[in-house]
Amino acid sequence: MATMTATDPKANVLPLLEGSTWPNATEALALAHTLPVPSTRTEAWKYTRVAKLFSQPYNAPKGDATVTLPTRLPFDATRVVFVNGHFRADLSDDLKTDPGSGAGKGIVIDSLKHHLAHGPLKAHYGQIAPIGDRLFTAMNTAAPTDGLIILATKGTKTSKPLHVLHITSGDQQLIQPRDLFMLQEGAEVEVIIEHVSTALDVTSSLVNHVRECVLGEGANLTIHLLQNEANGPSHIGLDGVTIGAKGRFSIDTTTLNGSLVRNEVNVALAGPEAHAELNGVYVLNGTTHCDNHTYIGHDVPDCTSDELYKGIIAEKGTGVFNGKVYVKQDAQRTRAYQSNANILQGDDARIFTKPELEIYADDVKCSHGCTIGRLDEKGLFYLRSRGVSEAEARKMLSHAFMTDVLERITNEDWRKHLASLIDAKLEAL
C-alpha cells in the first residue's frame, strides 16, 4: 500500500476506500494513491476544475436515510431505488415478479453487490471501464457503494422501462454507484436513470458513478439519463460501452441541475454494423458547471455513430463539450456525425466546445461541427410584435432550439415528461 502524506490532496478521500472486498479493490486503491488529481493541465480536464472536490472530508454514505420518494413517472415503469448509492428493496418495486421488466423471464435486475460471484460479472467487471489513468474510476473500483446489475439473456426484452432512481440525501458523503448491464444476443432493454437530491441538506456530497455496458450481437440498449440534483452535490459519471455486431446503443443525457457535473461516455463499436447514438441537453444557470465528454471508437468496418448535444447557458453557468470520434485504419465504410450547438444568455455565461475527428481509414463519411450564439433577435421581435411577452418568447425560442434533440427520443412518454421538465427549467432562466 502506498504511503499517504498529509499534503496529499486526496487525503480526505482515500481512507474511505480502505477495507473494500469488491473485485479488484486492492489494485484500484493502490492506483488511486498514485494517480494525480486532474488539473487544467490535463487535456481531458482542461476546462473542468475538480481540485475543490478533494478539499473537504467526506463521510461514508448512509443507505438507511429516511427519504420522501418523488411522484412516480406519469407512465408505467418499474421503479428501482437507491439512496446514497445503497439499493433499497423496501422502496423499489418487486424486481423478481414485475412482468413488464422481464423479471423471471430471462432478465435479472438486482443489487450488483448480490452478484459478485456471478461468472459473467467476473468476465466483464472492470474491463469495459478500465481504470487507466482515471482517478475517479480508480476510486469507484476501490470501494463502490452498490449498484445495479441487469443481465438480459438471449432474445429477452423489457416491455416497459426500468426507472432507476438515485436519491442523494445528506451532506458531505462520498457516494459511488457501480452498474453492470449485460445484454446477450438480441436482447432489448430500456432504462431511465434519474439523479435527484433533497435540496435542503445536500450541499457538498460527491456522486462518483461508473457504469459498464456489454451488448452482444443484435442487442439494443437505450438509456435515458436525467441529472436534476439541485445545486449542491457534484456528479462525476462514466459510461463504458462495448457493442457487438449489429448491436445498438442509445443514450440521451439531460442536465438541469447540479454543482459540478461531468458526464463521460466511452463507446467501442466492436462488431460490424454496430451503431451508437449519443444525445444531450443541458440547461444551466447559477454557477452550474456541466462537462460532456464523449469518445466513440470505430474499431471495425461498417459501423455508424451519431452525436447531437445542445445547451442553453445563463447567468454564470459553464458548459463544456469535448467529443472525439476515432476511426481505426481497418474501419472502412464508417459513417460518423457529431454536432454541438449552444446558446448563451448573458455576458457571464460560458461554453467551451471541442468536437474532434481522428481518422485513419480511407472510405469514410464523417462530419463534426459546433455553433455558439444567442437567441434570434428577429424571432424575438416577431413574437413580441404578435403580443407574446418577452419571457414567453424566450422560452418558446429556447424550446424550439432543443426540439431536434428531443425528437430523437423514441419513448414518447419519456419525451413528453422530459420536455415539461425542460420547459420548467427554461422559465427559471
Buried (B, 14 or more C-beta within 10 A) or exposed (E): EEEEEEEBEBEBBBEBBEEBEBBBBBBBBBBBBEBEBBEEEBEBBBBBBBEEBBEEEBEEBBBEBEBEEEEEBEBEBBBBBBBBBBBBEEBBBEBEEBEBBBBEEBBBBBBBBEBEEBEBBEEBBBEBBBBEBBBBBBBBBBBBBBBBBBBBBBEBBBEBBBBBBBBBBBBBBBBBBBBBBBBBBBBBBBBBBBBBBBEEEBBBBBBBBBBBBBBBBBBBBBBBBBBBBBBBBBBBBBBBBBBBBBBBBBBBBBBBBBBBBBBBBBBBBBBBBBBBBBBBBBBBBBEBBBBBBBBBBBBBBBBBBBBBBBBBBBBBBBBBBBBBBBBBEEBBBBBBBBBBBBBBBBEEBBBBBBBEBEBEBEEBEBEBEBEBEEBBEEBBEEBEEEEBEEEEBBBBBBBEBBEEBBEBBEBEBBBEBBBEBBBEBBEEB
